[in-house]
Amino acid sequence: MTDSWSVQVLQTASFARIYKKLQKNQKTDVDAAVELIIKTPEIGEPKRGDLSGVYVYKFMSTHQQMLLAYEFDPATRILLLLGTHENFYRDLKRR
């Protein structure tokens, strides 16, 4: 387990733009998911093919499943994209 103080969390412009538009209770759910990813980055499902190296963590927020795409190494977590399943993987491949 990694010490969460020594992990740098970065976010893409796509992630920041979507996060900014969320309701307060949704932001709370996303923040909890990010904390979990910081502590246990292997929790997400590893992707293959075009998205090799990308992990996707699925969680519930306001009765809707949300997906959070990220990459990680021991020192950093890069938050790539956040959204519902609709067009998520298409948008993730475009980044």
ABEGO torsion letter per residue (X at the ends): XBBAAABBBBBBAAAAAAAAABBAAAAAAAAAAAAAAAABAAABBBBBEAABGBBBBBBBBGGBBBBBBBBBBAABBBBABBEBABGAAAAAAAX
